[in-house]
Amino acid sequence: MRIRELADRTGHTPETIRYYEKVGLLNPAVRELGNNYRQYGAEHVARLAFIRRCRSLDMALDEIRTLLTALAEDGEGCCADPAHAAHAPHAPHQAAEAAHALVAKHLAEVDRRIEDLLALKGDLEAVAHRCGGDHEGHPCGILEELRSPK
């Protein structure tokens, strides 16, 4: 299939697919002889689905690359590279450990971001409570609060 069909099937844009190829997340497509069109297959669809799932979990491209490497070492599914897996006899255990460590690190970062957002929410609520909406004869409490240094 050509890039437009791959894009339609996976929900990615052709530009994103080309970018993933450029940065090594997606294996380069085979070029057709004569017209030089990229030709993609089921492995590209599967890998793009994997990447999309990781991105939906807010994983960075480097994290996705680590997981793709773990999949290749594990010899599993869409992203497996049998030649690479053959050189690592204990790779499945190491690949699983790498995946667990990455997800644990990512989860800790999400927890930290939630804490930061809850603190921000508290700060915004405090600012919002500085003004009751009655501005007759006195300045807005929100603006006054924002004007003063913290």
DSSP file with accessible surface (Angstrom, degrees, kcal/mol):
  #  RESIDUE AA STRUCTURE BP1 BP2  ACC     N-H-->O    O-->H-N    N-H-->O    O-->H-N    TCO  KAPPA ALPHA  PHI   PSI    X-CA   Y-CA   Z-CA
    1    1 A M              0   0   36      0, 0.0    39,-3.6     0, 0.0     2,-0.1   0.000 360.0 360.0 360.0 153.3    0.0    0.0    0.0
    2    2 A R     >  -     0   0  109     37,-0.2     4,-2.3     1,-0.1     3,-0.3  -0.361 360.0 -95.5 -88.0 172.0    1.1    3.6   -0.6
    3    3 A I  H  > S+     0   0   25     35,-0.4     4,-2.8     1,-0.2     5,-0.2   0.844 120.8  55.8 -61.4 -36.8    1.6    6.2    2.1
    4    4 A R  H  > S+     0   0  134      2,-0.2     4,-2.5     1,-0.2    -1,-0.2   0.931 110.0  45.7 -63.6 -43.6   -1.9    7.7    1.8
    5    5 A E  H  > S+     0   0   84     -3,-0.3     4,-2.5     2,-0.2    -2,-0.2   0.920 112.9  50.5 -65.7 -41.6   -3.6    4.4    2.3
    6    6 A L  H  X S+     0   0    0     -4,-2.3     4,-1.9     2,-0.2     6,-0.3   0.927 110.8  49.8 -60.7 -42.9   -1.3    3.7    5.3
    7    7 A A  H  X>S+     0   0    3     -4,-2.8     4,-2.0     1,-0.2     5,-0.6   0.929 111.3  48.5 -61.1 -45.5   -2.2    7.1    6.7
    8    8 A D  H  <5S+     0   0  108     -4,-2.5    -1,-0.2     1,-0.2    -2,-0.2   0.898 113.4  47.6 -62.9 -39.9   -5.9    6.4    6.3
    9    9 A R  H  <5S+     0   0  149     -4,-2.5    -1,-0.2     1,-0.2    -2,-0.2   0.808 121.8  33.4 -70.3 -32.0   -5.6    3.0    7.9
   10   10 A T  H  <5S-     0   0   18     -4,-1.9    -2,-0.2     2,-0.2    -1,-0.2   0.560 100.6-120.7-106.3 -11.7   -3.6    4.2   10.9
   11   11 A G  T  <5S+     0   0   52     -4,-2.0     2,-0.3     1,-0.3    -3,-0.2   0.600  73.1 121.7  80.3   9.2   -4.9    7.7   11.6
   12   12 A H      < -     0   0   16     -5,-0.6    -1,-0.3    -6,-0.3    -2,-0.2  -0.700  64.4-115.7 -97.5 158.4   -1.4    9.2   11.1
   13   13 A T     >  -     0   0   65     -2,-0.3     4,-2.3     1,-0.1     5,-0.2  -0.570  24.9-114.9 -85.9 157.4   -0.6   11.9    8.5
   14   14 A P  H  > S+     0   0    8      0, 0.0     4,-2.6     0, 0.0     5,-0.2   0.889 118.8  56.1 -57.0 -36.1    1.8   11.1    5.7
   15   15 A E  H  > S+     0   0  122      1,-0.2     4,-2.3     2,-0.2     5,-0.1   0.902 107.1  48.1 -63.3 -41.2    4.1   13.7    7.1
   16   16 A T  H  > S+     0   0   44      2,-0.2     4,-2.9     1,-0.2    -1,-0.2   0.912 110.6  51.5 -66.1 -40.6    4.1   11.9   10.5
   17   17 A I  H  X S+     0   0    0     -4,-2.3     4,-2.1     2,-0.2    -2,-0.2   0.939 111.1  47.5 -61.9 -45.9    4.8    8.6    8.8
   18   18 A R  H  X S+     0   0   95     -4,-2.6     4,-2.6     1,-0.2    -1,-0.2   0.900 111.7  51.4 -62.0 -39.3    7.8   10.1    6.9
   19   19 A Y  H  X S+     0   0  113     -4,-2.3     4,-2.5     2,-0.2     6,-0.2   0.932 107.6  51.4 -63.8 -45.8    9.0   11.6   10.1
   20   20 A Y  H  <>S+     0   0   18     -4,-2.9     5,-2.0     1,-0.2     6,-1.7   0.874 111.5  48.7 -60.4 -36.2    8.8    8.3   12.0
   21   21 A E  H ><5S+     0   0   24     -4,-2.1     3,-1.1     4,-0.2    -1,-0.2   0.941 110.3  51.4 -64.1 -46.2   10.8    6.7    9.1
   22   22 A K  H 3<5S+     0   0  176     -4,-2.6    -2,-0.2     1,-0.3    -1,-0.2   0.874 113.1  43.4 -60.5 -40.1   13.4    9.6    9.3
   23   23 A V  T 3<5S-     0   0   40     -4,-2.5    -1,-0.3    -5,-0.1    -2,-0.2   0.422 117.5-110.0 -91.2   2.8   13.9    9.2   13.1
   24   24 A G  T < 5S+     0   0   49     -3,-1.1    -3,-0.2    -4,-0.4    -4,-0.1   0.584  87.2 114.5  86.7  10.9   14.1    5.4   12.9
   25   25 A L  S   <S+     0   0    0     -5,-2.0     2,-0.4    -6,-0.2    -4,-0.2   0.754  80.0  42.8 -81.0 -23.9   10.8    4.5   14.6
   26   26 A L  S    S-     0   0    2     -6,-1.7    -2,-0.3    -9,-0.1    -1,-0.2  -0.984  92.1-116.0-125.4 129.9    9.4    3.0   11.4
   27   27 A N        -     0   0   87     -2,-0.4    -6,-0.1     1,-0.1    -5,-0.1  -0.384  45.3 -96.9 -61.9 140.2   11.3    0.8    9.1
   28   28 A P        -     0   0  101      0, 0.0     2,-0.1     0, 0.0    -1,-0.1  -0.259  41.0-113.8 -59.0 144.8   11.8    2.5    5.7
   29   29 A A        -     0   0   13      1,-0.1     2,-0.2    -3,-0.1    11,-0.2  -0.436  29.1-105.1 -75.8 154.5    9.3    1.5    3.0
   30   30 A V  E     -A   39   0A 107      9,-1.4     9,-3.0    -2,-0.1     2,-0.4  -0.569  36.1-128.2 -75.4 140.8   10.3   -0.4    0.0
   31   31 A R  E     -A   38   0A 109     -2,-0.2     7,-0.2     7,-0.2     2,-0.2  -0.793  17.6-120.9 -95.3 135.4   10.4    1.7   -3.1
   32   32 A E     >  -     0   0   56      5,-2.9     4,-1.7    -2,-0.4     2,-0.2  -0.496  29.3-115.4 -69.1 138.9    8.6    0.7   -6.2
   33   33 A L  T  4 S+     0   0  175      1,-0.2     2,-0.7    -2,-0.2     4,-0.1  -0.501  96.1  18.3 -70.9 141.0   10.7    0.3   -9.3
   34   34 A G  T  4 S+     0   0   92     -2,-0.2    -1,-0.2     1,-0.1    -2,-0.0  -0.262 132.9  36.8  96.5 -49.4    9.9    2.7  -12.0
   35   35 A N  T  4 S-     0   0   64     -2,-0.7    -2,-0.2     2,-0.1    -1,-0.1   0.506  90.5-135.4-117.0  -6.9    7.9    5.3  -10.0
   36   36 A N     <  +     0   0   99     -4,-1.7     2,-0.2     1,-0.2    -3,-0.1   0.656  46.2 157.3  64.6  17.5    9.8    5.3   -6.7
   37   37 A Y        -     0   0  117     -4,-0.1    -5,-2.9    -5,-0.1     2,-0.2  -0.497  47.1-111.4 -70.3 143.6    6.6    5.3   -4.6
   38   38 A R  E     -A   31   0A  60     -7,-0.2     2,-0.5    -2,-0.2   -35,-0.4  -0.556  29.0-154.2 -70.9 140.0    7.0    4.0   -1.1
   39   39 A Q  E     -A   30   0A  56     -9,-3.0    -9,-1.4    -2,-0.2     2,-0.3  -0.976  11.3-168.6-120.6 123.7    5.2    0.6   -0.5
   40   40 A Y        -     0   0    8    -39,-3.6     2,-0.2    -2,-0.5   -11,-0.0  -0.761   1.4-165.0-110.7 157.4    4.1   -0.3    3.0
   41   41 A G    >>  -     0   0   19     -2,-0.3     4,-1.6   -35,-0.0     3,-0.9  -0.611  43.6 -75.6-129.2-170.7    2.9   -3.5    4.5
   42   42 A A  H 3> S+     0   0   74      1,-0.3     4,-2.7     2,-0.2     5,-0.2   0.826 123.5  61.5 -60.4 -33.2    1.1   -5.0    7.5
   43   43 A E  H 3> S+     0   0  100      1,-0.2     4,-2.3     2,-0.2    -1,-0.3   0.866 103.7  50.2 -64.1 -32.8    4.2   -4.7    9.6
   44   44 A H  H <> S+     0   0    8     -3,-0.9     4,-2.6     2,-0.2    -1,-0.2   0.912 109.8  50.0 -70.1 -40.4    4.1   -0.9    9.1
   45   45 A V  H  X S+     0   0   37     -4,-1.6     4,-2.1     2,-0.2    -2,-0.2   0.940 113.1  46.8 -60.8 -46.8    0.4   -0.8   10.1
   46   46 A A  H  X S+     0   0   37     -4,-2.7     4,-2.2     2,-0.2    -2,-0.2   0.916 113.1  47.9 -64.1 -43.1    1.1   -2.8   13.2
   47   47 A R  H  X S+     0   0   24     -4,-2.3     4,-2.7     1,-0.2    -1,-0.2   0.920 111.1  50.4 -67.0 -40.7    4.1   -0.7   14.2
   48   48 A L  H  X S+     0   0    0     -4,-2.6     4,-2.7     1,-0.2    -1,-0.2   0.878 108.9  52.6 -65.3 -34.2    2.2    2.5   13.7
   49   49 A A  H  X S+     0   0   56     -4,-2.1     4,-2.4     2,-0.2    -1,-0.2   0.918 110.1  48.7 -64.4 -41.7   -0.7    1.2   15.9
   50   50 A F  H  X S+     0   0   53     -4,-2.2     4,-2.4     2,-0.2    -2,-0.2   0.942 112.6  47.5 -61.8 -46.8    1.9    0.4   18.6
   51   51 A I  H  X S+     0   0    0     -4,-2.7     4,-2.8     1,-0.2     5,-0.2   0.927 111.0  51.4 -61.6 -43.9    3.3    3.9   18.3
   52   52 A R  H  X S+     0   0  108     -4,-2.7     4,-2.3     1,-0.2    -1,-0.2   0.919 109.4  50.4 -61.4 -41.8   -0.2    5.5   18.4
   53   53 A R  H  X S+     0   0  152     -4,-2.4     4,-0.8     2,-0.2    -1,-0.2   0.932 112.0  47.4 -63.3 -43.4   -1.0    3.5   21.5
   54   54 A C  H ><>S+     0   0    7     -4,-2.4     5,-2.0     1,-0.2     3,-0.9   0.917 111.2  50.6 -63.4 -42.4    2.2    4.7   23.2
   55   55 A R  H ><5S+     0   0  111     -4,-2.8     3,-2.1     1,-0.3    -1,-0.2   0.866 103.3  59.5 -64.8 -34.0    1.6    8.3   22.2
   56   56 A S  H 3<5S+     0   0   79     -4,-2.3    -1,-0.3     1,-0.3    -2,-0.2   0.748 103.1  53.3 -66.5 -19.9   -2.0    8.0   23.6
   57   57 A L  T <<5S-     0   0   77     -3,-0.9    -1,-0.3    -4,-0.8    -2,-0.2   0.196 123.1-111.3 -94.6  12.2   -0.2    7.2   26.9
   58   58 A D  T < 5 +     0   0   77     -3,-2.1     2,-0.3     1,-0.2    -3,-0.2   0.782  60.5 162.7  64.9  31.3    1.8   10.4   26.5
   59   59 A M      < -     0   0    8     -5,-2.0    -1,-0.2     1,-0.1     2,-0.1  -0.625  36.6-122.6 -82.7 140.9    5.1    8.6   25.9
   60   60 A A     >  -     0   0   49     -2,-0.3     4,-2.4     1,-0.1     3,-0.2  -0.345  26.1-107.2 -75.4 161.6    7.9   10.4   24.3
   61   61 A L  H  > S+     0   0   36      1,-0.2     4,-2.7     2,-0.2     5,-0.2   0.872 121.0  54.3 -60.7 -36.4    9.5    9.2   21.1
   62   62 A D  H  > S+     0   0  112      2,-0.2     4,-2.0     1,-0.2    -1,-0.2   0.882 108.4  49.4 -65.3 -37.1   12.6    8.0   23.0
   63   63 A E  H  > S+     0   0   34     -3,-0.2     4,-2.2     2,-0.2    -2,-0.2   0.914 111.1  49.4 -65.7 -41.6   10.4    6.0   25.4
   64   64 A I  H  X S+     0   0    0     -4,-2.4     4,-2.9     2,-0.2    -2,-0.2   0.919 108.5  53.4 -63.0 -41.4    8.7    4.5   22.4
   65   65 A R  H  X S+     0   0   81     -4,-2.7     4,-2.4     1,-0.2    -1,-0.2   0.918 107.8  51.1 -59.6 -41.9   12.0    3.7   20.8
   66   66 A T  H  X S+     0   0   66     -4,-2.0     4,-2.4     1,-0.2    -1,-0.2   0.924 111.7  46.9 -61.7 -43.9   13.0    1.9   24.0
   67   67 A L  H  X S+     0   0   18     -4,-2.2     4,-2.6     2,-0.2    -2,-0.2   0.887 110.1  52.4 -67.7 -37.3    9.8   -0.2   24.0
   68   68 A L  H  X S+     0   0    8     -4,-2.9     4,-2.3     2,-0.2    -1,-0.2   0.907 109.9  49.5 -64.0 -39.2   10.3   -1.0   20.3
   69   69 A T  H  X S+     0   0   65     -4,-2.4     4,-2.6    -5,-0.2    -2,-0.2   0.924 110.0  51.0 -63.3 -43.2   13.8   -2.2   21.1
   70   70 A A  H  X S+     0   0    7     -4,-2.4     4,-2.1     1,-0.2    -2,-0.2   0.915 110.0  50.0 -61.2 -41.0   12.4   -4.3   23.9
   71   71 A L  H  X>S+     0   0   36     -4,-2.6     5,-1.7     2,-0.2     4,-1.1   0.911 110.2  50.1 -62.5 -42.0    9.8   -5.8   21.5
   72   72 A A  H  <5S+     0   0   12     -4,-2.3     9,-0.5     1,-0.2     3,-0.5   0.918 112.8  46.2 -63.4 -41.1   12.5   -6.6   19.0
   73   73 A E  H  <5S+     0   0   49     -4,-2.6    -1,-0.2     1,-0.2    -2,-0.2   0.829 111.1  53.0 -70.2 -30.2   14.6   -8.3   21.7
   74   74 A D  H  <5S-     0   0   53     -4,-2.1    -1,-0.2    -5,-0.2    -2,-0.2   0.670 104.9-132.2 -76.9 -18.9   11.6  -10.2   23.0
   75   75 A G  T  <5 +     0   0   39     -4,-1.1     2,-0.4    -3,-0.5    -3,-0.2   0.775  56.7 145.0  73.2  24.7   10.9  -11.5   19.5
   76   76 A E    > < -     0   0  105     -5,-1.7     3,-0.6     3,-0.1     4,-0.3  -0.777  47.8 -49.7-103.6 142.8    7.2  -10.5   19.8
   77   77 A G  G >  S-     0   0   65     -2,-0.4     3,-1.4     1,-0.2   -34,-0.0   0.196 102.2  -6.8  54.1-148.2    4.7   -9.2   17.3
   78   78 A C  G 3  S+     0   0   41      1,-0.3    -1,-0.2   -32,-0.1   -31,-0.2   0.694 132.5  43.5 -61.8 -27.2    4.9   -6.3   14.8
   79   79 A C  G <  S+     0   0    3     -3,-0.6    -1,-0.3   -33,-0.1    -2,-0.2   0.294  80.4 127.7-109.2   6.3    8.2   -4.9   15.8
   80   80 A A    <   -     0   0   32     -3,-1.4    -8,-0.2    -4,-0.3     3,-0.1  -0.409  40.7-162.2 -70.1 140.8   10.2   -8.1   16.3
   81   81 A D    >>  -     0   0   80     -9,-0.5     4,-2.5     1,-0.1     3,-0.6  -0.904   3.2-164.7-120.0  96.2   13.5   -8.3   14.5
   82   82 A P  H 3> S+     0   0  101      0, 0.0     4,-2.0     0, 0.0     5,-0.1   0.856  87.6  55.9 -55.6 -34.7   14.4  -12.1   14.5
   83   83 A A  H 3> S+     0   0   61      1,-0.2     4,-0.6     2,-0.2    -3,-0.0   0.921 111.6  43.3 -64.4 -40.3   18.0  -11.4   13.6
   84   84 A H  H X4 S+     0   0   75     -3,-0.6     3,-1.0     1,-0.2    -1,-0.2   0.917 112.6  51.9 -71.1 -42.8   18.4   -9.1   16.6
   85   85 A A  H >< S+     0   0   22     -4,-2.5     3,-1.7     1,-0.2     6,-0.2   0.839  99.5  64.7 -64.8 -30.6   16.5  -11.4   19.0
   86   86 A A  H 3< S+     0   0   78     -4,-2.0    -1,-0.2     1,-0.3    -2,-0.2   0.782  98.1  55.5 -64.8 -24.1   18.7  -14.4   18.0
   87   87 A H  T << S+     0   0  158     -3,-1.0    -1,-0.3    -4,-0.6    -2,-0.2   0.445 101.9  60.6 -87.9   0.0   21.8  -12.7   19.4
   88   88 A A    X   +     0   0   24     -3,-1.7     3,-1.9    -4,-0.2    -1,-0.2  -0.745  57.9 178.5-130.9  85.3   20.2  -12.2   22.9
   89   89 A P  T 3  S+     0   0  110      0, 0.0    -1,-0.1     0, 0.0    -2,-0.1   0.804  88.0  38.3 -61.8 -28.0   19.3  -15.6   24.5
   90   90 A H  T 3> S+     0   0  139      1,-0.2     4,-1.7     2,-0.1     3,-0.4   0.197  84.1 115.5-103.9  17.8   18.0  -14.0   27.7
   91   91 A A  H <>  +     0   0    0     -3,-1.9     4,-3.6    -6,-0.2     5,-0.3   0.842  63.0  62.1 -60.5 -39.8   16.4  -11.1   25.9
   92   92 A P  H  > S+     0   0   61      0, 0.0     4,-2.3     0, 0.0    -1,-0.2   0.930 108.4  43.8 -56.4 -43.1   12.7  -11.8   26.7
   93   93 A H  H  > S+     0   0  123     -3,-0.4     4,-2.2     2,-0.2    -2,-0.2   0.934 117.6  45.3 -65.0 -44.8   13.4  -11.4   30.5
   94   94 A Q  H  X S+     0   0  103     -4,-1.7     4,-2.5     2,-0.2    -1,-0.2   0.884 111.8  52.7 -66.6 -37.9   15.5   -8.3   29.9
   95   95 A A  H  X S+     0   0    3     -4,-3.6     4,-2.4     2,-0.2    -1,-0.2   0.921 109.7  48.3 -64.5 -42.5   13.0   -6.8   27.5
   96   96 A A  H  X S+     0   0   45     -4,-2.3     4,-2.8    -5,-0.3    -2,-0.2   0.916 111.3  50.4 -64.4 -41.6   10.2   -7.3   30.0
   97   97 A E  H  X S+     0   0  103     -4,-2.2     4,-2.7     1,-0.2    -1,-0.2   0.911 110.3  50.2 -62.0 -41.7   12.3   -5.6   32.7
   98   98 A A  H  X S+     0   0   38     -4,-2.5     4,-2.4     2,-0.2    -2,-0.2   0.913 111.8  47.8 -62.9 -42.4   13.0   -2.7   30.4
   99   99 A A  H  X S+     0   0   29     -4,-2.4     4,-2.5     2,-0.2     5,-0.2   0.931 112.9  48.0 -64.9 -44.4    9.3   -2.3   29.6
  100  100 A H  H  X S+     0   0  141     -4,-2.8     4,-2.6     1,-0.2    -2,-0.2   0.920 112.8  48.7 -62.3 -44.4    8.4   -2.4   33.3
  101  101 A A  H  X S+     0   0   64     -4,-2.7     4,-2.5    -5,-0.2    -1,-0.2   0.913 112.1  48.8 -63.1 -42.4   11.1    0.1   34.3
  102  102 A L  H  X S+     0   0   19     -4,-2.4     4,-2.6    -5,-0.2    -2,-0.2   0.939 113.2  45.9 -64.8 -45.3   10.1    2.5   31.5
  103  103 A V  H  X S+     0   0   71     -4,-2.5     4,-2.9     2,-0.2    -2,-0.2   0.911 112.5  51.2 -66.3 -39.4    6.4    2.4   32.4
  104  104 A A  H  X S+     0   0   61     -4,-2.6     4,-2.3    -5,-0.2    -1,-0.2   0.924 112.0  47.0 -62.2 -43.2    7.2    2.8   36.1
  105  105 A K  H  X S+     0   0  156     -4,-2.5     4,-2.0     2,-0.2    -2,-0.2   0.923 113.4  48.6 -63.6 -42.9    9.3    5.8   35.4
  106  106 A H  H  X S+     0   0   18     -4,-2.6     4,-2.3     2,-0.2    -2,-0.2   0.915 110.6  50.8 -64.6 -41.7    6.6    7.2   33.1
  107  107 A L  H  X S+     0   0  101     -4,-2.9     4,-2.7     1,-0.2    -1,-0.2   0.910 108.4  52.0 -63.5 -40.7    4.0    6.6   35.8
  108  108 A A  H  X S+     0   0   58     -4,-2.3     4,-2.3     1,-0.2    -1,-0.2   0.901 109.4  50.3 -62.3 -39.4    6.1    8.4   38.4
  109  109 A E  H  X S+     0   0   74     -4,-2.0     4,-2.5     2,-0.2    -2,-0.2   0.902 109.5  50.5 -65.9 -39.4    6.4   11.4   36.1
  110  110 A V  H  X S+     0   0   44     -4,-2.3     4,-2.5     2,-0.2    -2,-0.2   0.929 109.5  51.1 -63.8 -42.8    2.6   11.4   35.6
  111  111 A D  H  X S+     0   0   79     -4,-2.7     4,-2.3     1,-0.2    -2,-0.2   0.912 110.2  49.5 -59.7 -42.4    2.2   11.4   39.4
  112  112 A R  H  X S+     0   0  107     -4,-2.3     4,-2.4     1,-0.2    -2,-0.2   0.924 110.7  49.5 -63.1 -42.4    4.6   14.3   39.7
  113  113 A R  H  X S+     0   0   96     -4,-2.5     4,-2.6     1,-0.2    -2,-0.2   0.887 108.9  52.8 -64.9 -37.3    2.7   16.3   37.0
  114  114 A I  H  X S+     0   0   79     -4,-2.5     4,-2.7     2,-0.2    -1,-0.2   0.927 108.9  49.9 -63.5 -43.5   -0.6   15.6   38.8
  115  115 A E  H  X S+     0   0  130     -4,-2.3     4,-2.3     1,-0.2    -2,-0.2   0.924 111.7  48.6 -59.2 -44.8    0.9   17.0   42.0
  116  116 A D  H  X S+     0   0   82     -4,-2.4     4,-2.4     1,-0.2    -2,-0.2   0.907 112.1  48.6 -61.7 -42.0    2.1   20.0   40.1
  117  117 A L  H  X S+     0   0  109     -4,-2.6     4,-2.7     2,-0.2    -2,-0.2   0.886 109.7  51.5 -67.7 -37.7   -1.4   20.5   38.5
  118  118 A L  H  X S+     0   0  111     -4,-2.7     4,-2.3     2,-0.2    -1,-0.2   0.900 110.6  49.1 -65.6 -38.3   -3.1   20.1   41.9
  119  119 A A  H  X S+     0   0   58     -4,-2.3     4,-2.4     2,-0.2    -2,-0.2   0.921 111.4  49.7 -64.8 -42.6   -0.8   22.8   43.4
  120  120 A L  H  X S+     0   0   88     -4,-2.4     4,-2.8     2,-0.2     5,-0.2   0.924 109.0  52.5 -61.1 -42.6   -1.6   25.0   40.4
  121  121 A K  H  X S+     0   0  118     -4,-2.7     4,-2.7     1,-0.2    -1,-0.2   0.928 108.9  49.9 -60.1 -44.0   -5.3   24.4   40.9
  122  122 A G  H  X S+     0   0   32     -4,-2.3     4,-2.2     1,-0.2    -1,-0.2   0.914 111.0  49.2 -60.6 -43.5   -5.0   25.4   44.5
  123  123 A D  H  X S+     0   0   75     -4,-2.4     4,-2.2     2,-0.2    -2,-0.2   0.920 112.4  47.7 -61.6 -44.1   -3.1   28.6   43.6
  124  124 A L  H  X S+     0   0  106     -4,-2.8     4,-2.9     1,-0.2    -2,-0.2   0.891 110.2  51.9 -66.6 -38.4   -5.8   29.5   41.0
  125  125 A E  H  X S+     0   0   89     -4,-2.7     4,-2.1    -5,-0.2    -1,-0.2   0.915 109.0  50.9 -63.3 -40.1   -8.6   28.9   43.4
  126  126 A A  H  < S+     0   0   59     -4,-2.2     4,-0.3     2,-0.2    -2,-0.2   0.915 112.1  46.7 -63.2 -41.7   -6.9   31.2   45.9
  127  127 A V  H >< S+     0   0   25     -4,-2.2     3,-1.5     1,-0.2    -2,-0.2   0.931 110.7  52.7 -64.9 -43.7   -6.6   33.9   43.3
  128  128 A A  H >< S+     0   0   53     -4,-2.9     3,-1.2     1,-0.3    -2,-0.2   0.867 104.4  56.4 -62.0 -34.1  -10.2   33.4   42.2
  129  129 A H  T 3< S+     0   0  156     -4,-2.1    -1,-0.3     1,-0.3    -2,-0.2   0.551  87.1  80.2 -76.8  -5.6  -11.5   33.8   45.7
  130  130 A R  T <  S+     0   0  144     -3,-1.5     2,-0.4    -4,-0.3    -1,-0.3   0.586  95.7  47.0 -74.9 -10.0   -9.8   37.2   46.0
  131  131 A C    <   -     0   0   26     -3,-1.2    -1,-0.1    -4,-0.2     9,-0.1  -0.991  56.0-168.3-139.1 130.5  -12.7   38.8   44.1
  132  132 A G        -     0   0   89     -2,-0.4     3,-0.1     2,-0.2    -1,-0.1   0.418  56.9-103.9 -93.4  -0.3  -16.4   38.4   44.6
  133  133 A G  S    S+     0   0   47      1,-0.2     2,-0.8     2,-0.0     7,-0.1   0.298  86.0 120.1  98.4 -10.8  -17.3   40.1   41.4
  134  134 A D        +     0   0   97      1,-0.1    -1,-0.2     5,-0.1    -2,-0.2  -0.794  27.8 166.2 -91.1 108.4  -18.4   43.4   42.8
  135  135 A H    >   +     0   0   97     -2,-0.8     3,-0.8    -3,-0.1     2,-0.5   0.291  26.1 130.3-107.0   9.8  -16.0   46.0   41.3
  136  136 A E  T 3  S-     0   0  161      1,-0.2    -2,-0.0     3,-0.1     0, 0.0  -0.514  88.0 -11.2 -70.4 113.0  -18.0   49.1   42.3
  137  137 A G  T 3  S+     0   0   88     -2,-0.5    -1,-0.2     1,-0.1    -2,-0.1   0.409 127.5  64.9  82.8  -3.7  -15.6   51.6   43.9
  138  138 A H  S <  S-     0   0  100     -3,-0.8     3,-0.1    -4,-0.0    -1,-0.1  -0.994  85.0 -97.2-148.8 154.9  -12.7   49.2   44.4
  139  139 A P        -     0   0   78      0, 0.0     2,-0.2     0, 0.0    -5,-0.1  -0.234  49.9 -86.2 -71.3 161.1  -10.3   47.3   42.1
  140  140 A C     >  -     0   0   25      1,-0.1     4,-2.3    -5,-0.1     5,-0.2  -0.452  30.7-141.8 -65.0 128.0  -10.8   43.6   41.1
  141  141 A G  H  > S+     0   0   14     -2,-0.2     4,-2.5     1,-0.2   -10,-0.2   0.833 100.1  56.0 -63.1 -32.7   -9.2   41.4   43.7
  142  142 A I  H  > S+     0   0   58      2,-0.2     4,-2.6     1,-0.2    -1,-0.2   0.958 109.5  44.9 -64.8 -48.0   -7.9   39.0   41.1
  143  143 A L  H  > S+     0   0  100      1,-0.2     4,-1.9     2,-0.2    -2,-0.2   0.897 113.5  50.7 -64.4 -38.4   -6.1   41.7   39.3
  144  144 A E  H  X S+     0   0   70     -4,-2.3     4,-1.4     2,-0.2    -1,-0.2   0.913 110.8  48.9 -64.1 -43.4   -4.7   43.0   42.5
  145  145 A E  H  < S+     0   0   63     -4,-2.5     3,-0.2     1,-0.2    -2,-0.2   0.920 112.9  47.1 -63.3 -41.8   -3.5   39.6   43.5
  146  146 A L  H  < S+     0   0  114     -4,-2.6    -1,-0.2     1,-0.2    -2,-0.2   0.810 108.2  56.6 -71.4 -28.2   -1.8   39.0   40.2
  147  147 A R  H  < S+     0   0  173     -4,-1.9    -1,-0.2    -5,-0.2    -2,-0.2   0.814  94.8  78.5 -72.3 -30.5   -0.2   42.4   40.3
  148  148 A S  S  < S-     0   0   57     -4,-1.4     2,-0.1    -3,-0.2     0, 0.0  -0.542  91.3-108.2 -83.2 144.4    1.5   41.7   43.6
  149  149 A P              0   0  123      0, 0.0    -1,-0.1     0, 0.0    -2,-0.1  -0.410 360.0 360.0 -68.5 148.6    4.7   39.6   43.7
  150  150 A K              0   0  212     -4,-0.1    -4,-0.0    -2,-0.1    -5,-0.0  -0.464 360.0 360.0 -80.4 360.0    4.2   36.1   45.1
